[in-house]
Amino acid sequence: MIIYAATFDESKQISPFEFAPTMNPDHARDIITAFICARMRESGASGAVIGLSGGIDSAVTAYLTVEALGSENVLGIMLPVQNLTPGHDTDDAVDIANRLGIEYRIIEIGSALHTLSNLIPDYDAGVAVANGNLTARIRMCVLYYYANLMNRLVIGTGNRTELLLGYATKYGDAGVDMEPLGDLYETEVFELARFLGVPGRVIEKPPSARLWAGQTDEGELGMRYQDIDRILRMLVDEKMSMGEIEVLGVPADACHRLTNLIRINEHKRRVPPKAIVRDDRNTDNNL
C-alpha cells in the first residue's frame, strides 16, 4: 500500500488502497438540488452567484444549481489572475457556462491584487500561502458584490474532504452562503460529475485552487484523493482508531497528518468564538 509524499509522481499507478464509493449519484443529485431550493426560499434571495474556476467542484456545483434554480437564476463569475491562471481554465469555465446557458462575467483580478499588495507595507511576494489567501479573499469580495447587487446567494464549491481538512481559505473560498457539495468526498464529486455529464477534460484535470504557480491540491496535501478519502472515511465515518487503521496497512504518518489537519483547522468549521459576559447564558436562545 502506497501513500504518496508531497512530491509524488503523477504518472504512477494509483495505490491499491482506494476509496470505494458508496454514493448513489441519482439520490445525491435529488438531495442536493432540494437543499439548494430550500436554502434559497428561506433566504428570500432571487438567485445564485457561483465562482467558476474551470475545475470539477465548481462545474458540478454549477450543474446542480442550474438544475435546482434554472439557468436564468444563476450567474457564473470567472476570476482569473494574469500570468497565474492557465488560459484553458477560463476556457473550460466559459464552456461550462455556455453548456448550462447561464450568464457569466470574466473579471481579471490581477490589477486589484497588485494594488492591494502595494498598500500593504510588509507585503512579501515570496510568501506563497499568505499571498494565495489574499487572492482567494479578493475573489470572495467580488462574488459578494454581485450577490448584494442582485439579491442573490453565493454558492460554495467546497466538498467534504476539503471541509474536514480545512483545505480552504477562511473568509475566502470558505466564505459562502451554502456548501451543496459539503457532504460529498472529493472522489464522490468525481463520480457525480461523470453522472451529470461534466466534460471529460474537466474531470481529468488535477484539482487546483490556482493560488500560486504549479499548485495542485494533491501535491500540497501530499497524497492522492483516493487515499485521503478512504482514510477520512475510516477516521470520521467509521470512527476507527488510529491503531485499527494502521493494522490495515496505512502508514502512521498518513493518519497523523490528516488527523492533525482536522484538529488544527477546527476553527474553520465553526463560527468565531465569543467571550461570555452575561450571567444569563440562555439569552441568545431566547431571541
N, C-alpha and C positions, 0 to 999 in steps of 0.2 A: 504494500500500500504506500502510495506516494502523496505527501503533502508538499506543495511547491514552496520554495523560498521566494523572496521578493523579486528575484531575478530569474524566475522560472522560464524555461524555453517554451514559447508559444507553440512550437512545432511538435512538441512531444505529445504522445498519445495521452488522452485523459486517463487519469488513475482509475483502477477498477473499483475504487471506493466511491461510488457515485450516488447522488441523490435520486431516490426513486419517487417520482411524482405520484401523488395520490389524489390530485385535484381533478374534479370533473369540470372541464372548461365551460361547458354549456351552463352548468349551475353557477359557476363563479361569475360568468357574464351577467346572468339574471340578477344575482345578489348585488353586484357592483353597480349596475345601471339603476336598480331600485334605490340603492343607497344615495347615489348622486341626485336622483329626483327628489328624494325625501329631504336631503340637506338643502337643496335649492328652495323647496317650498317653505321650509322652516325659516329660512333667512329672508325671504321676500325679494331675493335678487332676481334679475331678469336674464341672467345667462352666465357663461363661464369664460375665463381667460386662462390659457394654458401656454406655458413656455415650451416651445417646440425646439428640441436640440438636434433632431435627426437621429436620435438614439431610440432604443427599443422601449424604454419605460415611458417616455413622452408620447411615442407613437401609440402604444397600447392604451394609454390614458386618453388620448385624443379619440381613438376609435370608440371607446366605451362612452365617453362623454357625448359624442355626437349621437350615438345610439340612444342615449338617455334623454337628451335635450333637443335634438335636431340640429342640423348644421348651421341654421340661421342664428342660433343662440350661442355659438362657440367662436371665440376669437383666438387664433394662434399667433404667438409672438416669437420671432427668432431674434436672438440677442448675441450675434457673433462678435468676436474681438479680432480686429485686423491683425494678420500675421500670427494668430494663435488658433483660431477656429478653422479647421480644414474646409475648403470650399464644398467638398462633397457632403459635409454635414448639413450645410444650409440648403444645398440642392435636395437632399433627402427630406428635410423638413418641409420644403416647399412642395415636394411631390406628395407627401402625406396630406398636407392641407388641400391640395388640388384633388386628390383622390376622395377626400371626405367632403369636398365642396364648402369648406369654411373660409371665412375672411381671414387674412393674415397681414402682419406687418414684419418687415425686416428692419431692425434698428441696430446699427453698428455702435457698440458702446466703448470702443477703444478710446475715443476722444474724451468721454466722460471719465474713464479710468485714469487717463493721463492728467486731466485737470485736477481730479481729486488727489492723486498721488503728489502733485506739485503743491497742494495745500497742506500736506502733512509734513511738518518739519523733519521728522525722523523716518520718513519713508525709506525703505531699503529694498531696492529692486531685486536683491538676491534671496529674499525670504519667500520661498515659493508658497508655503501654506497660508501665511497671513495675506499675501497678495491675491492668492486664489480665492480666499474667503471674501476679500474686498470685491472681487469681480462678481461673486455669487450674490453679494448683498446689493450691488448696483442693479443686477438683473431683477432681484426681488422688488426694488423700488419702482422699476419701470412697469412690472406686471401689476403692481398695486395701483399705480397711477391710472392705468387703463381700467382696472376693476372699479376704482372710485368714480372715474369719469362716466362709466357706462352702467353703474349699479350692478356689477357682476361679482362673482366669487373667483378667487384664484384657486385653481385645481392643482394639487400637488402631484408629483410623479414618483414619489418615494415608495419603495417596496419594503416588505417585512425584513429582509436581510439588512438593508441599509438602516432602517429604523432601530433594529436591535443593536447593531454595532455602532450607532451614532455616526454613520458614514454620510454625513450631510453637514452643510454649513448652518449653524444656528442663526436665525433671522436672515438666512439666505434662501437656498432651495428648501430648507425646512420651514420657512415662514410662509405658510399657505393656509387656506380655509378648510381643506379636507384632503385626505390621502386615500383615494379609491383603491390603490394597489397595496395599501399598508398591511394587509393580512396575507399577501402572497410573497413567497420567497422568490428571489430573482430567477431561479430555474423554472418556477411555475409561471412567471411572467413570459419567459421564452415559449413555454408550452401554450399559453393563452394567445400569444402573438401569432403562432402558427395557425391556431384555430380561427382567429379573426381574419386571417389573410393579410397580415402585415407583410410588406415586400421582403423577400429573402435577403437582399443586401443589407437591410436594417437589422434583421435578426442575426445575421452573421457578423456584424460589426462588433468588435470588442467594446463593452460598455466603458464610457469615459465621461467625466464631468467637464473635460476640456478646460481645466483651470490653470494648467501650465503645459508647456510643450512636452509631448511624449507621455503624458499622464494617462494611465488606464486604471480602472477600478481593481482588477485582479493583480496588476503589477504593484499597486500601492498596498493592497491588503496582504499580498504575498501568498495567496492561494487561489485556486480556481473556485468559481462559484459552486460547482458540483460538490466539492469537498466542504466548503464553508457551510452550505445549506444543510448537508447531511449532519454535520457536527451540531449546528444550531438546532436542528430538529431533535436530536438526541438530548441536548442540554436543556432546551426550553420546552418543547412539546412533550417529549417522553420523560423528561425530568430524571434522566440518568445521571449518575455520579461520574466524576472525572475518572475514578477507578474503573467503573463499568465500561466507559467509552474506550479507555486505553487497552482494556482486555481485547477489544475488537481490532486492535492494531493501529489505532490512531495515535500518532506521536503526542507525547505530553505537551510539548511546546506549542503545538497547534491548538490544543484545548485551552491552554493557559492564555494564549494570545487572544482568542475570541472571548473568553470569559472576562479578561481584563478590559477589552474594548466595551463589552456590555456594562461593566461596572463603572468605568470612568466616564462613560457618556450617558449615564442615567439622567443627568441634568437636562439633556436634550429632549428627553421624553416626558418631561414634567413642566408645569408652569413654574415661573420663578418663585422661590420660597419667600415668605414674608415673616417678619418678626411679629409674634402675637403679643399685643399690648393690652387689649381689652380683657376684663375679667370674665365676661360672658363669652365663652369660646363658641357658642352656638349662634352668635349674632348673624354671621353670614348665611347660615342655613335658614334663617327666618325671612330672608329677602324674597 
